[in-house]
Each structure stands twice: as C-alpha cells, then as structure tokens.
Amino acid sequence: MPSKKNKRKRPERPTIHPKNKYSDNPPDFSVLASLYPSLKPFVFYSRDGRPRIDWTDFNSTRELTRVLLLHDHGLNWWIPDGQLCPTVPNRSNYIHWIEDLLSSDIIPKNNNNGDIVRGFDIGTGANCIYPLLGASLLGWTFVGSDVTAVAVEWAEKNVKCNQHISELIEIRKVTDCQGAISIEDSNCGESVNCENKIDGNATVAEEAELLPSSSFDPQLDMNKKYSGPPLLLGVVRDGEKFDFCMCNPPFFETMEEAGLNPKTSCGGTPEEMVCPGGEKAFITRIIEDSVVLKESFRWFTSMVGRKVNLKFLTSKLREVGVTIVKTTEFVQGQTCRWGLAWSFVPPVRKIISPLVQKSSLSFTLEGLQRQFSAFHVLQSIESFFSLGGASCKLNASSFVVDITASNDHCKAILRDEAKHPNGATTCNPLEASHSSSYLHPPSNNLSFCISVFQQIPGTLLVKASLQHRDGPVPGVFSLIIQQLEKTLRCKFCREKATHN
C-alpha cells in the first residue's frame, strides 16, 4: 500500500465555467425523464445504476437539448432532422466567457448604447443557440446570421416561439456571393504594426503562448484560402456597432472527416460542418474582415477546435496588428475546445505580460484510426511508463494518468530499455545520443500527470503537467514527452500519404 507521503495534489484540469448553470448542478437525466415524458424513452441505466443518454442517437441528443432549454432556461426550441444539435452546457461556457471579456477593464466600454450589449453570431444555424442563451441569461441583443434558407427559417421560428426575448434577436440572411473583401483590398491605408503589445494571458495560461509572426506563411496556405459566403463584411451594415461577435466555425474540411467519431451524433449540415481549409481558413477570414471593421466591434471572438490552429491564428493576429489577444480553454466531459478573442480598441490600461515559466507540455494526435478511442490512448500511456518501472495510477473517469518516475526510470524510458508486451522496442526510438551526460536527470523524482482530451473526431490532445510549478520544465521531462508522442503516433495514427 502506498504511503501517505506519496500522495500528491494533481493539477486542476480546466473545467466548466463557474457561472455556468451546470457547474455545481449537472443535469440529472432521471429527474428530467420523470418531469418530461418525451425524454424518458432516451434515458437508460448503466450497470452501476446511473442514468445515461445515448450520444450516438441524434433524436436522443436533440430531445435532451430541448428539455434542458425548456427546464433550465424557459426556452421553447426545436430543429429539424440533420441540423446541428448543440450541447447546452458547452455553449453556455462560451457565453459566460464573453461576459467575462465585456466586464473586464482592459478596453473601454461602448457608451453609445448605454448598458445594452449587442452581439453578432456568425452562422447562428437553425438552433440559434447563442442568441437564445445570451438574451435569456443576460438580456443581450443579437444579430444572428446564416446562409441557408432552412437555417434562417428555423432560427426565426425559435426566436418567435420565445416572445419574452424575441425583440432582442434579429436573424439576418446572408447572400452567398464571392465578393468578400480581403485585407489587401480593404484600402484601410494603415501599415501593419507588429510592435503592438499582445496580452497572452489566458484562463489556462499555457494555452496562450504566441508564435513568432514569421510562422505564418501565406504562400503555404493559398490553396486553402476561404472562398465561401461573407462572414462579417457584406453582412454588417454601415454604421453598425457591436460589443462582440462570436462563432462556432465549421471545424472540418470534408464531411468524411466530420463523421470520424462514431461515439457522438449531433447532426450538422455541410454548411455547418465543412469549409475548404477547415476552421483555419474560416477564422482567418474573420480576422481579415476584422482588420477592415476594426473598432466596429469591441471584441472579435471564435471557437477553435484544434490547438495547432490556435497557435497559427494567434500568430496571424500579431501580424495584422491587434492590440490584445485573449484565449481560454473550454472542457466539457472529454471534449476540449478553445476560445480566441482579439480587439483593435486601444486598451485603457497598459498591458503587462508577465514572464510565465511553462510547467506543462502537450501535443495532438491527428488521424486517429477509427478502432481506437481516447481510453485506448490512455491505457497505452500508462503502459509506456509502467514498462519503464515508473509508478502509475490511471483514473478512467477523468482520463488522467498520475506518474512518478525516478532518475533510473527516466533513463530507462529514454534509452528505450522498456519493451512492449510483445517484446518489440518502442517504435521510432530516440537516438543513442541521449547518453547519461545529456539527460541531466532531476535531483528528485519527477511527478506529473497526463490528461487526454478529445478535440474533434479523430483528433486527441495529450497534455502533460508537472506537479511542482515552481520551476521550468526539466529537459528530461521534455525528452520523455517527445518519446511518448512518437510512440503514440506510431501506434494509433494513420500514416499520411506521401507523394513522390
């Protein structure tokens, strides 16, 4: 039995926003089924007696969303088959994060409308979830835009079915044209100033690291430039002012990619799910539009599905000369998303970005083979360290492995002395140059935890965090995580096609 002195406090994972209605009181499916008979056929009980919902059934997720909006928010709501069905707690996180941005004293408030807050939802969808939540929870006014007739029709129905907030929400049809203005065409007459200070602080600080501006290569991504309907330019009218815009962008490049996750079924049309170039191209167009519109919005914001895109986009924002960037991490169950916000409004106070020593490392596993899940990856992480002799404790409910490794364990892992159960060495091992003189092992045991999050179907985020945050990441820790990344990629990810 492990001694008490070996017990350690695990770093807190990002959780639901504290203002979220469900932060301390998650939905009780059993109680809801007893109050709303229409939900009862979709609730079943696991072996431990807990009520469950079948997330692979669109009808189940849609009915749960309908009931939650009615029971907890007093909203009447429905969408037709095939439209994107949102999860209420996750969407509420985004709303409350924007509330935090608006209440901060970093940039001045817009006094033109008094205390009225005005938001713009890019691609509101048939579900119209953000305007409905923002209006009902906080009394905000909204313009919700969309390009398809079905989305506009049902968004308007959902607004009209809630007379107590219907006057707060306008649904605006977008004309599908190709004449959107790019940065080069904007004639704004201002040079890009890369010296503007950027606030890299985030709700989760390590997720706000900004890349050098040179990491953006326009030639590399010209073939994935957004060419769809207008997003802000051509939709926002002359003279309009907004406190913020928000967006749940199409995360995927193809519907095949969107369907990689067999464990959820939230619906979604191609217009809602897919964009040539994926979310990177879509959000880049929002950034380009924001350069033209600038102070027409206090804050421009968007959801981001892939961490690698978050870094690319923050680099792009530095390049176009924004005054401030904020990021946050949204975690709902095992799904991980990021929020990205930026502004061109001059800050009312000087922004000082403290030097933060990172105590965590992370990487993404893209192209996960369909037969594997996050739990398979978690088990392999435990095996990777256990075979090297390290002490491991796997928590299946929170998808975390706690690890303690001595100097010898670290050396064994890096020298690839630990074998797989089948006797083969770990794939793509580090070279023998990792000699004992190079390792510089820590003077004490390394204690850290590794968490696994789902970003989008087929993509996982693996995040390793040191238990002690009073110093920089040891070099040996970085090498171990590199070795882990190579091993997991070899085992779980599809090989990308190569062209001669």
C-alpha positions, -999 to 999 in steps of 0.1 A, spaced: 0 0 0 15 34 -9 25 56 19 7 89 26 37 109 18 35 97 -18 1 112 -22 2 144 -42 -22 170 -54 -30 167 -91 -30 199 -111 -66 210 -117 -80 204 -152 -98 232 -169 -135 227 -160 -169 242 -168 -172 280 -163 -181 288 -127 -210 310 -138 -224 281 -159 -258 269 -145 -245 233 -147 -211 239 -129 -224 227 -95 -256 210 -107 -252 188 -137 -283 176 -155 -300 146 -137 -314 126 -166 -336 105 -143 -353 135 -128 -357 152 -162 -372 120 -176 -398 119 -148 -407 155 -155 -407 153 -193 -421 120 -206 -408 127 -241 -373 123 -228 -380 90 -209 -375 67 -240 -340 81 -244 -328 75 -209 -313 42 -199 -294 30 -168 -258 16 -167 -247 -13 -146 -239 10 -117 -275 24 -118 -266 57 -133 -290 73 -158 -274 77 -193 -281 92 -227 -271 76 -260 -250 103 -275 -248 84 -308 -286 89 -313 -294 123 -329 -330 121 -316 -317 115 -281 -293 145 -281 -320 167 -297 -346 158 -271 -321 164 -243 -313 198 -256 -349 207 -260 -357 197 -224 -327 215 -209 -335 247 -227 -371 245 -215 -364 233 -180 -334 254 -171 -339 285 -194 -376 287 -201 -370 285 -238 -391 267 -264 -369 252 -290 -367 227 -319 -347 219 -350 -354 196 -380 -336 164 -387 -300 168 -399 -293 203 -384 -265 208 -359 -277 200 -324 -258 219 -297 -249 209 -262 -263 234 -238 -236 234 -211 -208 238 -237 -225 267 -254 -231 283 -221 -194 283 -213 -188 304 -244 -215 329 -234 -200 333 -199 -165 337 -212 -177 366 -234 -194 380 -204 -160 380 -186 -144 398 -216 -171 425 -216 -169 431 -179 -131 434 -179 -115 468 -177 -89 461 -204 -106 480 -232 -132 508 -228 -169 501 -228 -191 512 -257 -212 540 -243 -233 546 -274 -260 521 -263 -258 527 -226 -260 494 -208 -273 475 -238 -249 447 -250 -251 439 -287 -236 407 -302 -232 392 -336 -234 354 -341 -217 343 -373 -236 313 -386 -262 311 -360 -277 279 -375 -313 266 -372 -306 261 -335 -299 298 -329 -284 287 -295 -261 316 -288 -286 344 -293 -312 324 -273 -289 318 -244 -274 353 -244 -308 370 -245 -324 348 -219 -294 346 -194 -281 382 -197 -306 403 -217 -282 408 -246 -294 418 -280 -282 399 -311 -279 397 -348 -277 361 -359 -266 354 -395 -268 324 -417 -266 315 -454 -291 286 -458 -329 292 -461 -336 263 -437 -313 277 -410 -328 311 -413 -364 298 -412 -359 277 -381 -338 303 -363 -367 327 -368 -391 301 -356 -371 295 -324 -370 333 -318 -407 338 -324 -415 309 -301 -400 329 -272 -419 361 -271 -402 373 -239 -369 377 -258 -380 378 -294 -375 416 -297 -338 412 -287 -329 389 -316 -327 397 -353 -320 369 -379 -302 381 -410 -300 362 -442 -265 362 -459 -263 364 -496 -240 337 -510 -216 358 -531 -179 356 -536 -172 393 -534 -159 395 -498 -131 419 -492 -96 408 -483 -70 427 -463 -53 436 -495 -85 451 -509 -96 470 -478 -78 502 -486 -75 509 -449 -43 528 -456 -26 516 -424 6 497 -421 6 466 -401 22 473 -368 38 442 -353 50 461 -323 16 463 -306 16 447 -272 -5 415 -270 -19 402 -238 -11 365 -239 -27 357 -206 -54 331 -207 -78 314 -185 -53 285 -190 -20 303 -192 0 277 -211 -25 277 -239 -19 314 -247 17 312 -260 21 332 -291 43 321 -320 66 344 -339 49 363 -367 73 346 -392 54 313 -386 26 325 -409 34 316 -445 7 329 -468 22 310 -498 18 278 -479 -19 282 -474 -30 300 -506 -47 268 -518 -68 267 -486 -80 303 -487 -116 308 -477 -139 314 -507 -174 310 -492 -202 333 -483 -195 366 -465 -189 363 -428 -188 399 -414 -180 422 -444 -211 424 -465 -233 413 -436 -226 440 -410 -243 472 -422 -227 506 -425 -225 524 -391 -234 493 -371 -216 489 -338 -213 457 -318 -198 447 -285 -187 414 -298 -190 387 -324 -189 350 -318 -187 319 -340 -188 282 -338 -169 276 -371 -170 246 -394 -142 225 -379 -137 202 -409 -125 202 -445 -148 172 -456 -179 155 -443 -159 123 -442 -136 139 -417 -166 152 -397 -180 116 -394 -149 101 -379 -163 100 -344 -188 71 -341 -195 79 -304 -215 111 -309 -243 122 -332 -250 159 -331 -261 162 -367 -249 190 -388 -253 201 -425 -223 205 -448 -226 243 -444 -223 239 -406 -196 213 -405 -174 218 -435 -153 245 -451 -124 242 -476 -94 247 -455 -114 239 -424 -116 262 -393 -82 277 -400 -93 292 -433 -127 302 -419 -113 320 -388 -86 336 -409 -113 352 -430 -129 365 -398 -95 380 -389 -93 396 -423 -128 411 -420 -119 424 -385 -89 443 -400 -114 463 -421 -141 466 -394 -117 472 -366 -134 492 -339 -169 484 -351 -166 456 -326 -151 458 -291 -142 421 -293 -140 396 -321 -142 360 -309 -144 325 -323 -143 289 -310 -113 269 -321 -113 231 -323 -76 223 -328 -47 236 -306 -24 237 -336 -48 261 -353 -50 283 -322 -12 289 -324 -14 296 -361 -43 321 -356 -26 340 -327 4 344 -349 -18 357 -377 -34 382 -352 1 395 -342 8 400 -379 -23 422 -385 -16 444 -355 -43 438 -330 -40 455 -296 -49 425 -275 -54 387 -277 -72 365 -251 -76 327 -251 -93 303 -229 -100 265 -229 -134 250 -228 -137 215 -214 -169 196 -213 -165 159 -204 -137 146 -226 -142 173 -253 -117 201 -255 -122 234 -274 -105 268 -272 -119 303 -273 -100 330 -292 -107 367 -287 -90 398 -301 -95 436 -303 -83 467 -322 -96 490 -295 -67 508 -277 -66 494 -241 -74 518 -212 -46 505 -192 -11 493 -200 -9 456 -206 20 439 -189 25 403 -198 44 386 -170 71 360 -178 54 327 -172 75 295 -169 56 267 -185 50 237 -164 32 216 -190 37 202 -225 12 190 -250 7 175 -284 -21 164 -306 -28 130 -322 -45 136 -355 -58 110 -379 -67 86 -351 -77 52 -365 -114 45 -360 -110 14 -339 -92 34 -312 -106 57 -286 -92 81 -260 -93 53 -235 -70 31 -256 -45 60 -258 -48 65 -220 -40 28 -214 -10 30 -237 3 60 -218 1 40 -186 18 10 -202 45 33 -217 56 44 -182 49 12 -163 71 -8 -185 99 16 -177 93 10 -140 76 42 -132 47 43 -107 14 49 -125 -22 55 -114 -49 56 -141 -82 74 -134 -106 63 -161 -134 87 -151 -113 118 -156 -90 104 -183 -58 111 -163 -27 91 -155 -6 101 -125 31 92 -128 61 93 -106 94 84 -122 129 81 -106 161 90 -123 166 54 -133 131 52 -147 137 83 -168 169 69 -182 153 36 -190 124 52 -209 147 75 -229 171 47 -237 142 26 -248 151 -2 -224 114 -7 -216 98 -33 -240 63 -37 -253 45 -68 -241 52 -84 -274 90 -79 -269 94 -53 -296 111 -20 -288 90 12 -289 87 24 -324 109 52 -337 131 53 -306 152 83 -298 188 80 -310 216 68 -288 229 103 -284 207 106 -253 235 95 -232 236 98 -194 257 130 -197 230 145 -219 199 135 -198 207 157 -168 181 138 -147 163 157 -120 177 156 -84 143 143 -72 116 121 -86 96 135 -115 59 137 -106 35 146 -133 1 138 -147 -10 132 -183 -46 140 -195 -63 130 -227 -89 153 -243 -110 149 -274 -108 179 -297 -127 169 -327 -135 134 -341 -102 117 -350 -81 142 -330 -69 140 -294 -50 164 -272 -24 148 -248 -13 172 -221 14 165 -195 17 187 -164 43 187 -137 31 186 -101 56 212 -89 51 245 -108 80 265 -91 105 260 -119 109 255 -156 102 222 -174 133 199 -169 150 188 -201 145 152 -193 107 157 -190 106 173 -225 125 143 -239 102 118 -223 71 135 -237 87 136 -271 93 99 -269 57 93 -258 44 113 -287 64 93 -312 52 60 -297 15 70 -297 16 84 -332 31 52 -345 6 30 -327 -27 50 -332 -25 74 -361 -29 67 -398 1 74 -419 -2 104 -441 0 97 -478 33 108 -493 38 119 -529 70 115 -549 
